[in-house]
Amino acid sequence: MLKLALFKRKTRPSPRPGWRTYQESLPPQHRPSGRMGLRRGRWVTAGLLALMLAGVWWVFPTGGEDETGGLAAELPPTQAVRNAELIEKRDVHILLGKTRLINLEENPLTVDFDGRPYRVSASLNPGLQQYLLKRMDRVNSRYIGIVVMAPDTGRLLAMAGFNKINPNRDPCLTADYPAASLFKIVTAAAAVEEKGYSASSRFKFNGYKHTLYKRQLTDKTNRYTNSISLRDSFAQSVNPVFGKIGALLLNRQALETYGNAFAFNQTVSFEIPWPTSRLAVKDDSYHRAEIASGFNRQTTISPLHGALIVSAVVNGGIPVEPTLVDRIVDDAGNTVYRTEPRFLPSAVSPVTADVLDQLMVATVTSGTARKTFRGHRRSKVLSRLRIGGKTGSIFNRAHDARFDWFVGFASEKKGSEKMVVSVMVAHEEYIGTRAGQYGRMAIEHYFKDYFAGTAKEGKDSGG
């Protein structure tokens, strides 16, 4: 039950005509009663309050029906479009209240509240969701968060998580996990846009690839100096190169600006509460090196945010706003909410996004994700896809858990279908299933079903 203060704050009369139109369109028996002391002439307030109190049930798409569970066919298109404007995306989480959304499986989940049910259709792909949940290594992992998203619409296709410490806290939405080398995506974007670098630009470094000492952040050149391209630096996750970019080439403002452009420190609209990822840059050269290379634990991110970052690469520099709810329908068959694709301001130019695409493809073909995707050219499914990714790993402060990341994308070589995936695993004493393996599982399973479906459609149409 919501607190009275929340009632008052959320039930003030709305000037928006959509609410009034919706309430007036309801039959008398479905209009809100006067039980809260609302007067006859305040239908706008009554309508909003009824929705705030409503409660919902979740409906997942099933085989043989459309993705809204067949509801689209029940409503005239004009009415559906009109009613879709009634509830804003940011208001949906008020309707959902304390409804558990972790690892949704039931189809449908029904909730009756105050005598009126609401049907909420989720975007999740039930087959993919079940597949990932069944294959989670719950023995060796402290946390697992897997998000699969359609980058052209923001619709979540899977959101599967495991939290050994607090089962009620969804790791897919938790923004407390160190971003590690995932931040190299942001650094690479800044280097390309601010300094004009390309994938083939050359950099020099001394020492090991995965360390970051102050002595590695100078322009000193000797017989032990290595030369490497930006593409290979990214693919192999070479810390000294990205550390030098942060310490010597980019200032504090540049790192903050591009971090914010990729939604760090930003509130992004979602149907359920979603904490903000954190980025703080000090005006110190070594600190900038740590931030730029991901060699720190202060820059934090959630798996859902990881998918958003990759969507910018796939969409020519424009991040998509994620969405979990396709539609909400009341018991009279009226659509009171329906999602539509929404995008954030452009993070980078299409040219820069293309460079990032090249860097991520190199990570899979010749970099840190090469072993995970070994044999992909011989796979009946993966060979038909263009795949890119970025890995990252770092211990927590206590050194009793190692955070392991994979974010990536897959798109048809001869077609338009595409998806992005973001996976975080916190391994404990023993390394179990790695983040990249979950990423490969998600890509392979999703496109296996997709290709099977398109082949069946071709046969049914006589093609």
Secondary structure, DSSP 8 states (H G I E B T S, - for coil): ---HHHHHHH-S----HHHHHHHHHS-GGGS--STT---TT-HHHHHHHHHHT---EEE---TTS-TTTT-GGGS-HHHHHHHTTSS-GGGHHHHHTT---TT---SS---EETTEEEEEEE---HHHHHHHHHT---SSEEEEEEEEE-TTT-BEEEEEEEESS-TTS-TTT---EE-GGGGHHHHHHHHHHHH---TT-EEEE-S-TT---GGGGS----TT-EEEEHHHHHHTT-HHHHHHIIIII--HHHHHHHHHHTTTT-----SS-----B----S-HHHHHHHHHT--SSSEE-HHHHHHHHHHHHTTT--B--B-EEEEEETTS-EEEE----B---SS-HHHHHHHHHHHHHHHHHSTTTTTTTTTTTSTTGGGEEEEEEEEEEE-TTSS-EEEEEEEEEEETTSS-EEEEEEEEEE-SS--S-HHHHHHHHHHHHHHHHHHHHHHHHHHTT-
